[in-house]
Amino acid sequence: MAARLLANLIVMGSGIMARALVQAYRQALTNASKSGVAQETMQNVVRGVSKTMAEPEARQILGVTGQSSWEEILQKYDTLFERNAKTGSFYLQSKVQRAKECLQTVYQDKGQGTVA
């Protein structure tokens, strides 16, 4: 008798939980469509959002111009990277690293200098 009662409670409880889960999912979809999150996410997927940095932004971060040599870029990179390592700003360090990577590909494509 007790086992049957326990089994009925488990079945009823799981049915209630399943309905609540479906209802919560539907509400989340409704909220996402109202706020535009769903459309933005789909646009990012379709567009293939890349996390690469643009060359002008990279030059601005490192403080170099289009006429700067690769050695000058490396010197600026080392200075900024070490300075931010001391202050503990991981975010700025990563921006400096991404800027160097961006310019490294540019200089490799142009065939200018030795890329280290």
MARMIVO-881281 format. One record per atom (N, C-alpha, C): residue number from 0; atom name; x negated, y negated, z negated. Coordinates in nm, 3 decimals, always signed. Atoms other than C-alpha are relative to their C-alpha. Example, Ala and Ser with C-alpha at 12.3 -4.5 7.8 and 13.67 -1.06 7.14 Angstrom:
BEGIN
<0,'N',<-0.089,+0.119,+0.000>> <0,'CA',<-1.230,+0.450,-0.780>> <0,'C',<-0.090,-0.120,+0.000>> <1,'N',<+0.082,+0.119,+0.006>> <1,'CA',<-1.367,+0.106,-0.714>> <1,'C',<+0.077,-0.109,-0.073>> 
***
This chain:
BEGIN
<0,'N',<-0.082,+0.119,+0.000>> <0,'CA',<+0.000,+0.000,+0.000>> <0,'C',<-0.087,-0.126,+0.000>> <1,'N',<+0.087,+0.117,+0.010>> <1,'CA',<-0.276,-0.247,-0.094>> <1,'C',<-0.081,-0.019,+0.128>> <2,'N',<+0.078,+0.008,-0.123>> <2,'CA',<-0.478,-0.162,+0.217>> <2,'C',<+0.086,-0.057,+0.113>> <3,'N',<-0.090,+0.050,-0.104>> <3,'CA',<-0.177,-0.229,+0.440>> <3,'C',<+0.025,-0.150,-0.017>> <4,'N',<-0.020,+0.142,+0.029>> <4,'CA',<-0.112,-0.563,+0.269>> <4,'C',<-0.123,-0.081,+0.037>> <5,'N',<+0.125,+0.067,-0.034>> <5,'CA',<-0.478,-0.659,+0.308>> <5,'C',<-0.018,-0.009,+0.152>> <6,'N',<+0.011,+0.000,-0.146>> <6,'CA',<-0.475,-0.562,+0.678>> <6,'C',<+0.095,-0.103,+0.060>> <7,'N',<-0.096,+0.099,-0.049>> <7,'CA',<-0.161,-0.773,+0.736>> <7,'C',<-0.050,-0.142,-0.024>> <8,'N',<+0.054,+0.133,+0.031>> <8,'CA',<-0.324,-1.073,+0.565>> <8,'C',<-0.115,-0.037,+0.095>> <9,'N',<+0.113,+0.026,-0.089>> <9,'CA',<-0.636,-1.038,+0.777>> <9,'C',<+0.050,-0.031,+0.141>> <10,'N',<-0.053,+0.022,-0.134>> <10,'CA',<-0.437,-1.015,+1.101>> <10,'C',<+0.069,-0.136,+0.009>> <11,'N',<-0.070,+0.128,+0.001>> <11,'CA',<-0.217,-1.312,+1.009>> <11,'C',<-0.099,-0.117,-0.010>> <12,'N',<+0.100,+0.105,+0.019>> <12,'CA',<-0.514,-1.518,+0.894>> <12,'C',<-0.081,-0.024,+0.126>> <13,'N',<+0.079,+0.018,-0.122>> <13,'CA',<-0.713,-1.453,+1.210>> <13,'C',<+0.086,-0.062,+0.111>> <14,'N',<-0.090,+0.062,-0.098>> <14,'CA',<-0.409,-1.547,+1.423>> <14,'C',<+0.013,-0.149,-0.025>> <15,'N',<-0.010,+0.141,+0.036>> <15,'CA',<-0.372,-1.875,+1.237>> <15,'C',<-0.129,-0.073,+0.034>> <16,'N',<+0.129,+0.062,-0.029>> <16,'CA',<-0.743,-1.949,+1.270>> <16,'C',<-0.021,-0.015,+0.150>> <17,'N',<+0.016,+0.008,-0.146>> <17,'CA',<-0.739,-1.873,+1.644>> <17,'C',<+0.084,-0.114,+0.056>> <18,'N',<-0.085,+0.109,-0.048>> <18,'CA',<-0.446,-2.110,+1.702>> <18,'C',<-0.056,-0.136,-0.040>> <19,'N',<+0.059,+0.126,+0.046>> <19,'CA',<-0.613,-2.382,+1.495>> <19,'C',<-0.124,-0.034,+0.083>> <20,'N',<+0.118,+0.022,-0.081>> <20,'CA',<-0.935,-2.339,+1.694>> <20,'C',<+0.037,-0.049,+0.139>> <21,'N',<-0.044,+0.042,-0.133>> <21,'CA',<-0.754,-2.369,+2.028>> <21,'C',<+0.055,-0.143,-0.006>> <22,'N',<-0.056,+0.134,+0.014>> <22,'CA',<-0.566,-2.676,+1.906>> <22,'C',<-0.112,-0.103,-0.019>> <23,'N',<+0.112,+0.092,+0.023>> <23,'CA',<-0.889,-2.840,+1.785>> <23,'C',<-0.080,-0.022,+0.129>> <24,'N',<+0.072,+0.012,-0.126>> <24,'CA',<-1.058,-2.768,+2.119>> <24,'C',<+0.076,-0.090,+0.096>> <25,'N',<-0.083,+0.084,-0.087>> <25,'CA',<-0.769,-2.923,+2.311>> <25,'C',<-0.006,-0.146,-0.043>> <26,'N',<+0.008,+0.136,+0.050>> <26,'CA',<-0.780,-3.230,+2.088>> <26,'C',<-0.136,-0.062,+0.031>> <27,'N',<+0.133,+0.051,-0.033>> <27,'CA',<-1.155,-3.263,+2.142>> <27,'C',<-0.010,-0.036,+0.147>> <28,'N',<-0.002,+0.032,-0.143>> <28,'CA',<-1.105,-3.251,+2.519>> <28,'C',<+0.078,-0.128,+0.028>> <29,'N',<-0.081,+0.120,-0.017>> <29,'CA',<-0.834,-3.515,+2.495>> <29,'C',<-0.079,-0.124,-0.044>> <30,'N',<+0.079,+0.112,+0.050>> <30,'CA',<-1.057,-3.742,+2.286>> <30,'C',<-0.117,-0.033,+0.093>> <31,'N',<+0.113,+0.022,-0.091>> <31,'CA',<-1.349,-3.693,+2.524>> <31,'C',<+0.046,-0.068,+0.128>> <32,'N',<-0.048,+0.062,-0.124>> <32,'CA',<-1.140,-3.784,+2.827>> <32,'C',<+0.043,-0.145,-0.023>> <33,'N',<-0.040,+0.138,+0.030>> <33,'CA',<-1.007,-4.097,+2.655>> <33,'C',<-0.122,-0.091,-0.012>> <34,'N',<+0.118,+0.083,+0.021>> <34,'CA',<-1.355,-4.220,+2.565>> <34,'C',<-0.093,-0.002,+0.120>> <35,'N',<+0.083,-0.001,-0.119>> <35,'CA',<-1.505,-4.138,+2.903>> <35,'C',<-0.123,+0.087,-0.012>> <36,'N',<+0.117,-0.085,+0.019>> <36,'CA',<-1.760,-3.894,+2.763>> <36,'C',<-0.002,+0.112,+0.103>> <37,'N',<-0.006,-0.111,-0.095>> <37,'CA',<-1.642,-3.614,+2.989>> <37,'C',<-0.044,-0.045,+0.139>> <38,'N',<+0.038,+0.049,-0.132>> <38,'CA',<-1.677,-3.824,+3.304>> <38,'C',<-0.149,-0.032,+0.005>> <39,'N',<+0.142,+0.035,+0.004>> <39,'CA',<-2.018,-3.952,+3.201>> <39,'C',<-0.087,+0.125,+0.004>> <40,'N',<+0.074,-0.124,+0.002>> <40,'CA',<-2.138,-3.601,+3.130>> <40,'C',<-0.001,+0.065,+0.137>> <41,'N',<-0.007,-0.058,-0.134>> <41,'CA',<-2.018,-3.475,+3.466>> <41,'C',<-0.083,-0.079,+0.099>> <42,'N',<+0.081,+0.081,-0.089>> <42,'CA',<-2.182,-3.767,+3.644>> <42,'C',<-0.148,+0.028,-0.020>> <43,'N',<+0.139,-0.030,+0.029>> <43,'CA',<-2.510,-3.691,+3.470>> <43,'C',<-0.040,+0.136,+0.056>> <44,'N',<+0.029,-0.134,-0.052>> <44,'CA',<-2.489,-3.326,+3.569>> <44,'C',<-0.010,-0.006,+0.152>> <45,'N',<+0.000,+0.009,-0.145>> <45,'CA',<-2.404,-3.408,+3.931>> <45,'C',<-0.121,-0.078,+0.050>> <46,'N',<+0.110,+0.088,-0.040>> <46,'CA',<-2.666,-3.682,+3.954>> <46,'C',<-0.135,+0.063,-0.030>> <47,'N',<+0.127,-0.060,+0.038>> <47,'CA',<-2.932,-3.467,+3.791>> <47,'C',<-0.090,-0.100,-0.070>> <48,'N',<+0.073,+0.104,+0.072>> <48,'CA',<-3.046,-3.726,+3.539>> <48,'C',<-0.139,+0.050,-0.037>> <49,'N',<+0.136,-0.039,+0.031>> <49,'CA',<-3.419,-3.713,+3.511>> <49,'C',<-0.053,-0.090,-0.110>> <50,'N',<+0.055,+0.075,+0.112>> <50,'CA',<-3.622,-3.825,+3.217>> <50,'C',<-0.135,-0.059,+0.035>> <51,'N',<+0.126,+0.059,-0.039>> <51,'CA',<-3.912,-3.953,+3.421>> <51,'C',<+0.010,-0.152,-0.006>> <52,'N',<+0.006,+0.145,+0.016>> <52,'CA',<-4.020,-4.311,+3.378>> <52,'C',<-0.030,-0.064,+0.135>> <53,'N',<+0.027,+0.075,-0.122>> <53,'CA',<-4.023,-4.566,+3.658>> <53,'C',<-0.138,-0.066,-0.010>> <54,'N',<+0.135,+0.057,-0.001>> <54,'CA',<-4.360,-4.707,+3.763>> <54,'C',<-0.007,-0.141,-0.059>> <55,'N',<+0.008,+0.134,+0.061>> <55,'CA',<-4.280,-5.073,+3.675>> <55,'C',<+0.011,+0.004,-0.153>> <56,'N',<-0.013,-0.013,+0.146>> <56,'CA',<-4.171,-4.968,+3.325>> <56,'C',<-0.130,+0.053,-0.060>> <57,'N',<+0.126,-0.057,+0.049>> <57,'CA',<-4.487,-4.760,+3.283>> <57,'C',<-0.110,-0.106,-0.003>> <58,'N',<+0.102,+0.106,-0.004>> <58,'CA',<-4.706,-5.052,+3.389>> <58,'C',<+0.025,-0.105,-0.109>> <59,'N',<-0.033,+0.097,+0.104>> <59,'CA',<-4.520,-5.283,+3.152>> <59,'C',<-0.037,+0.053,-0.138>> <60,'N',<+0.031,-0.058,+0.131>> <60,'CA',<-4.562,-5.046,+2.858>> <60,'C',<-0.150,-0.003,-0.026>> <61,'N',<+0.146,-0.003,+0.018>> <61,'CA',<-4.936,-5.008,+2.915>> <61,'C',<-0.065,-0.137,+0.019>> <62,'N',<+0.055,+0.134,-0.018>> <62,'CA',<-4.982,-5.373,+3.006>> <62,'C',<-0.102,-0.007,+0.112>> <63,'N',<+0.092,+0.001,-0.114>> <63,'CA',<-5.150,-5.310,+3.341>> <63,'C',<+0.074,-0.048,+0.124>> <64,'N',<-0.059,+0.047,-0.125>> <64,'CA',<-5.094,-5.443,+3.692>> <64,'C',<-0.018,+0.105,+0.109>> <65,'N',<+0.015,-0.091,-0.113>> <65,'CA',<-5.076,-5.277,+4.031>> <65,'C',<-0.143,+0.010,+0.049>> <66,'N',<+0.140,-0.001,-0.043>> <66,'CA',<-5.442,-5.365,+4.090>> <66,'C',<-0.093,+0.062,-0.104>> <67,'N',<+0.083,-0.057,+0.107>> <67,'CA',<-5.564,-5.201,+3.769>> <67,'C',<-0.060,+0.133,+0.044>> <68,'N',<+0.067,-0.126,-0.031>> <68,'CA',<-5.814,-4.919,+3.800>> <68,'C',<+0.049,+0.108,-0.096>> <69,'N',<-0.041,-0.112,+0.085>> <69,'CA',<-5.748,-4.575,+3.655>> <69,'C',<-0.074,-0.004,-0.134>> <70,'N',<+0.078,+0.009,+0.124>> <70,'CA',<-6.026,-4.630,+3.399>> <70,'C',<+0.062,-0.103,-0.094>> <71,'N',<-0.066,+0.103,+0.081>> <71,'CA',<-5.852,-4.947,+3.279>> <71,'C',<+0.130,+0.054,-0.061>> <72,'N',<-0.125,-0.059,+0.050>> <72,'CA',<-5.524,-4.758,+3.246>> <72,'C',<-0.030,+0.097,-0.114>> <73,'N',<+0.037,-0.095,+0.106>> <73,'CA',<-5.694,-4.483,+3.044>> <73,'C',<-0.044,-0.072,-0.127>> <74,'N',<+0.044,+0.077,+0.116>> <74,'CA',<-5.855,-4.743,+2.818>> <74,'C',<+0.120,-0.058,-0.075>> <75,'N',<-0.122,+0.055,+0.063>> <75,'CA',<-5.518,-4.913,+2.753>> <75,'C',<+0.079,+0.112,-0.067>> <76,'N',<-0.072,-0.114,+0.057>> <76,'CA',<-5.358,-4.573,+2.697>> <76,'C',<-0.062,+0.043,-0.133>> <77,'N',<+0.068,-0.044,+0.123>> <77,'CA',<-5.620,-4.467,+2.441>> <77,'C',<+0.022,-0.099,-0.114>> <78,'N',<-0.017,+0.104,+0.103>> <78,'CA',<-5.593,-4.798,+2.255>> <78,'C',<+0.141,+0.004,-0.059>> <79,'N',<-0.139,+0.002,+0.047>> <79,'CA',<-5.213,-4.796,+2.237>> <79,'C',<+0.037,+0.129,-0.072>> <80,'N',<-0.034,-0.128,+0.061>> <80,'CA',<-5.188,-4.426,+2.156>> <80,'C',<-0.058,+0.009,-0.141>> <81,'N',<+0.065,-0.004,+0.131>> <81,'CA',<-5.436,-4.451,+1.868>> <81,'C',<+0.063,-0.100,-0.097>> <82,'N',<-0.062,+0.101,+0.085>> <82,'CA',<-5.279,-4.770,+1.735>> <82,'C',<+0.134,+0.050,-0.055>> <83,'N',<-0.129,-0.051,+0.044>> <83,'CA',<-4.937,-4.604,+1.719>> <83,'C',<-0.013,+0.127,-0.082>> <84,'N',<+0.025,-0.117,+0.084>> <84,'CA',<-5.085,-4.289,+1.568>> <84,'C',<-0.024,-0.043,-0.145>> <85,'N',<+0.030,+0.050,+0.134>> <85,'CA',<-5.206,-4.497,+1.273>> <85,'C',<+0.125,-0.054,-0.070>> <86,'N',<-0.121,+0.056,+0.060>> <86,'CA',<-4.872,-4.672,+1.219>> <86,'C',<+0.110,+0.104,-0.015>> <87,'N',<-0.098,-0.107,+0.015>> <87,'CA',<-4.681,-4.345,+1.254>> <87,'C',<+0.122,-0.012,+0.087>> <88,'N',<-0.115,+0.013,-0.088>> <88,'CA',<-4.452,-4.444,+1.539>> <88,'C',<-0.007,+0.104,+0.110>> <89,'N',<+0.000,-0.108,-0.098>> <89,'CA',<-4.394,-4.118,+1.724>> <89,'C',<+0.073,-0.042,+0.127>> <90,'N',<-0.077,+0.046,-0.116>> <90,'CA',<-4.139,-4.286,+1.953>> <90,'C',<-0.089,-0.082,+0.094>> <91,'N',<+0.088,+0.082,-0.083>> <91,'CA',<-4.390,-4.544,+2.075>> <91,'C',<-0.112,+0.082,+0.060>> <92,'N',<+0.103,-0.089,-0.053>> <92,'CA',<-4.656,-4.278,+2.112>> <92,'C',<+0.053,+0.076,+0.121>> <93,'N',<-0.056,-0.076,-0.111>> <93,'CA',<-4.424,-4.077,+2.335>> <93,'C',<+0.024,-0.089,+0.121>> <94,'N',<-0.017,+0.092,-0.112>> <94,'CA',<-4.342,-4.385,+2.546>> <94,'C',<-0.134,-0.027,+0.069>> <95,'N',<+0.134,+0.023,-0.057>> <95,'CA',<-4.714,-4.452,+2.594>> <95,'C',<-0.045,+0.123,+0.077>> <96,'N',<+0.037,-0.125,-0.068>> <96,'CA',<-4.771,-4.087,+2.685>> <96,'C',<+0.075,+0.015,+0.132>> <97,'N',<-0.081,-0.010,-0.123>> <97,'CA',<-4.484,-4.089,+2.940>> <97,'C',<-0.045,-0.103,+0.103>> <98,'N',<+0.048,+0.102,-0.092>> <98,'CA',<-4.617,-4.413,+3.089>> <98,'C',<-0.130,+0.046,+0.067>> <99,'N',<+0.125,-0.051,-0.057>> <99,'CA',<-4.961,-4.257,+3.136>> <99,'C',<+0.029,+0.111,+0.100>> <100,'N',<-0.033,-0.109,-0.091>> <100,'CA',<-4.808,-3.945,+3.293>> <100,'C',<+0.058,-0.052,+0.131>> <101,'N',<-0.060,+0.059,-0.119>> <101,'CA',<-4.605,-4.158,+3.534>> <101,'C',<-0.107,-0.060,+0.090>> <102,'N',<+0.105,+0.064,-0.079>> <102,'CA',<-4.905,-4.362,+3.644>> <102,'C',<-0.103,+0.100,+0.050>> <103,'N',<+0.092,-0.104,-0.042>> <103,'CA',<-5.118,-4.049,+3.663>> <103,'C',<+0.048,+0.062,+0.132>> <104,'N',<-0.053,-0.055,-0.126>> <104,'CA',<-4.888,-3.906,+3.931>> <104,'C',<-0.013,-0.101,+0.113>> <105,'N',<+0.013,+0.104,-0.103>> <105,'CA',<-4.893,-4.239,+4.116>> <105,'C',<-0.144,-0.005,+0.050>> <106,'N',<+0.140,+0.010,-0.040>> <106,'CA',<-5.273,-4.253,+4.116>> <106,'C',<-0.047,+0.128,+0.067>> <107,'N',<+0.035,-0.124,-0.069>> <107,'CA',<-5.300,-3.886,+4.216>> <107,'C',<+0.052,-0.003,+0.143>> <108,'N',<-0.057,+0.008,-0.134>> <108,'CA',<-5.068,-3.948,+4.511>> <108,'C',<-0.080,-0.095,+0.089>> <109,'N',<+0.079,+0.097,-0.078>> <109,'CA',<-5.276,-4.249,+4.618>> <109,'C',<-0.143,+0.049,+0.021>> <110,'N',<+0.136,-0.052,-0.011>> <110,'CA',<-5.598,-4.050,+4.569>> <110,'C',<-0.104,-0.097,-0.052>> <111,'N',<+0.091,+0.101,+0.053>> <111,'CA',<-5.756,-4.331,+4.369>> <111,'C',<-0.067,+0.052,-0.127>> <112,'N',<+0.076,-0.030,+0.120>> <112,'CA',<-6.026,-4.248,+4.122>> <112,'C',<+0.017,+0.145,-0.047>> <113,'N',<-0.009,-0.132,+0.060>> <113,'CA',<-6.069,-3.940,+3.908>> <113,'C',<+0.104,-0.006,-0.108>> <114,'N',<-0.107,-0.002,+0.100>> <114,'CA',<-5.760,-3.856,+3.710>> <114,'C',<-0.041,+0.097,-0.109>> <115,'N',<+0.040,-0.085,+0.114>> <115,'CA',<-5.848,-3.724,+3.364>> <115,'C',<+0.119,+0.047,-0.075>> 
***
